[in-house]
Amino acid sequence: MKIALGQLNMAWEDKELSLQKVRKLTAQAAAGEADLIVFPEMSLTGFSMDIDRIGEDPDQPESVERMGRIAGEYHIAIGFGWAALPEAGQTKGTNRFTVLDAEGKVLGEYSKLHPFRYGGEADIYQGGDRLVTVPFMGHTIGLFVCYDLRFPEIFELVSEQADVMLVIADWPASRADHWLTLLKARAIENQSYMAGVNCTGSLNGLDYSGDSAVFDPLGNLLGTLHGQEGIVICEIGHDVQALRQKFQMKQDRRNEFYIQEYQK
């Protein structure tokens, strides 16, 4: 599987202009024979708390429909983020990560489990209630959004099924070292491919350095993109199970003990 990370300099809260950028990078990924391209968190708007302005109907989201048309046009699967308005009976929206196949059909959808309280996200968006994996080209892919990266437990849980982890983010340049360190750590500790795609440029007073990257299950860097808008394409192998069989780290976990300690 060839995965492309689409590092966007999004237009703040401007879906039309951002969609033009998405189309351009998708065309480049398709020309590079990528099977899947993934874009940052809230791909068409940036990390906005103005849900009344950017939020979409959770049952009929316009962005999913429009991204689906691009997927079908270029015959490539697409993963991207968007903001959903509150469901019936709820007061807060959700920060979503949707993956479409090359025909534009939904393969899977995840709601960010950990809203970023420090940035005010928890006041506007509620956390999701389930972990999500997506089958794709013989792989099982786990879906995560930005701040989720700081919570290793959910990656361990998902890695019981998944061999590839995808994180979409709007991660500021001031914490870029954390971003790359945590991506590498999650790859090593879960013996999984780890791909993180971030935005770049300046959005709403914050600077973003990009640093989208793919790490293999041993923590080796397969590809990265620093400050510029563009794509990086990496090959994802089918070697995870062989590695896990050779170095049986997961069998040494003591899950019952961990649960017992958590419950004290």
N, C-alpha and C positions, 0 to 999 in steps of 0.2 A: 504494500500500500504506500502510495506517495501522498504525503500530507503537505499542504501549503499553509503557512501562517500569513494572514493578510494584515500587516501592520499599518493601521489607518491613522491619519491625522484628520479626525472627524471634524465636520463643521458643527459647532455647538448648537444643539437643538434644531438643526436644519436637516431634516430627513432627505430632502430632494438633492441637496448638494452632496451629502454623504453617500447617497445611493449611487451617484455618478462615480465616486471614488471606488465604491464596492465593485461596480461593473468593470471598471478599468483593471483592478487587481484580479478579479475573477477571470477576465480574459487572459491575463498573463499566466495565471495558474493553469488554466486549461491548455494554453500553448506549451507549457512546461510539462504537460501530461500528468498533472496532479489528479488524484482521485477525489480529494476532499480539500476544501479551503475553509479556514476558520478565521473569524473576525473578532475584534475585542468586545468587551462588555458594553451593553447598550450601544451597539455598533453604529447606529445612524444618528445618535443624539449626543453622545458623551454621557458621563455619569451625572445625570440631572435629577434633582429632587423635585422638579416642577412636574409632578405626575399629571396634573390637569392639562399641561401643554403637550407632553410627549407620550402619555399613557394610551394604550390601545385596548379595544374590546378583547378580553381574554378568550372568547369563543370564536371571534372572527377578526383576528389581527391583520391589519393591512400590510404590515411589514413582512409577515410570514408569506402572504400571498405574493408580494412583489419580489421578495428574495427567491421564492419558488420559481417565478418566471425566469429569473436570471440563471438559476440552477439548470432549468430545462433548456434554456438557450445555449448554454455552454457545456451541457452534458457533464456536470461536475456536482458532487455533493457539497453542501454549504452548511457551516455552523455559525451561528451569530447570536447576539444578545439584543433584548428589547424589554421595554417596561410594560407590564400588564396592569390595567386598572383593577380596582378591587372586585373580587367575585361577589355574587349576590350574598348579602348578609355580612360581608366583611367591610372593614373600614380602611384597610391598607392594601396597596397593590403588591405585586411580586416582580422580582428582577429575574428574567427568564433567559435560558440558553436553549435554543432550538436547533436541531440538526435535520436537514432535509436531504433526501436522496437526489440523484442526478435527474430525476423527473419532477422534482419539486414537492414530493410527498414527505410528510413528517415521519422521520424515523424515531425521534425521541425528543422529549422536552423536560427540562429540569428547572426548578425554581431555587434560586440561591438560598442555601440553608442558613447562612450566617450574615445577616445584614450588618453593614459597617457602622456600628453605633458611634464610633469616634467622629465619623463624617456626617452624622445626622440621618443616615439611611434608615435606621430602625424606626424613626418617627414616621416614615412615609411608606416603607415596604416591610412586609412581614416575611419571616423566614419560611422556606419550604418545609414539607413534611415527609419527603422521601428521597432516597438516593436513586440515581438513574444510570443505567448502562444501555448502550446502543450496539447491536450487532452490525458489523460493517466489514465486508471483504475478508471474512475469516477471522476477524479480530473482535474483541469485546471492548468497547470504549466507555470509560467513565467520564461523566460530565460534572464540571465544577465552575464556580464563578469567583474570581478575585479573592476576597477576604477568606473564603473557604480554605485557601492554601495554608493558612496559619493553624489549621486544625487537623493534625495528622491522623486522628482516629478514623475519620470518614474515608480517608484514602486507603487505610488498612482494610476497612470493611469492603470497599468497592473492589480492591485488588484481589479479593477471593474469587471474583468472577472475571475482572477486567485485566487485560495485558497492556492497555494503553489508557493514559489519563490525559484529558484535555482541560485546560484552565483558560477561560477568557477573562480579561481584566482591563481595568483602567487604573493602573498602579503608578503612583507618582514617582518622579525621578529622585526625589529626596530619600526614597526607600528602595531604590533599584537594587542595592546589594542584598537586601532581604529577599527580594523577588527571585533573583538568580540562585541564591543560596537555598531557598526553600524548594524551588523546582528540582534542583539537583538532589537534595536530601530526600524528597518524596520518591524520586526515581530509584535511588539506592535502597531505601528502607522497604520499598514495596516490590523491588525487582520488576519494575514496569517501565515502559516507555512513558516519558513525561513531556508534554508539549504545552507551552504557555504562550498565548498571544496577547500583546499589550498594545495600547495606543501610543502615539507619539505627538509631539508638538505642544502647544499651549492651549488649554481649554478652561475657561471660566476662572482664570487666575492661577491655575496649577500647571506646572511643567511636567511633561511625560517624556521619558527617554526611550520608549520602545523596549528594547532588549528582549523581544520575542525570541524564544529558544526551544530547542528540542534536545532532550537528554535520553540516552539509551539506558537499559536496566542496570548497567554498571556505573552510571553517572557520567559517562563520556558525553561531551557536547557534540552533537551531530550538526548543528547549524544554528546561527543566530543573526539578528539584524538589530543594529543599535539605533541611531537617532532618526534615520530617514523613513519616509513612507515607502512601502514596497512589500515584496513577498520573499520568503525563504522556503524552499522545498526540501523535504527530507524523506528518505526511504525508511519505512517502519517494517522491521523483519518479523518472522514468526519464530523467534528464538527464545521467547520468554519462558515457556514451559520447560524447555531443555535446561535453561539456566537454573530455574527453581528446583528442578529435579536433582541437578548436580550439587547445588548449594542450598540445602533444605532448611533455610532460615525460618520459614513460616511454621514449620513443624515444631520449632522450639518456643513458639509463643505460648504464654500461659493465660489464655483468655479468661478462664474461670477465676483465676487469682485477680486479674485486672478488674473484672466486674465486682468481685467481692470488695476490693479496695475502694472502688468508686462509690459503692453503696454505704460505706461507713459514715 
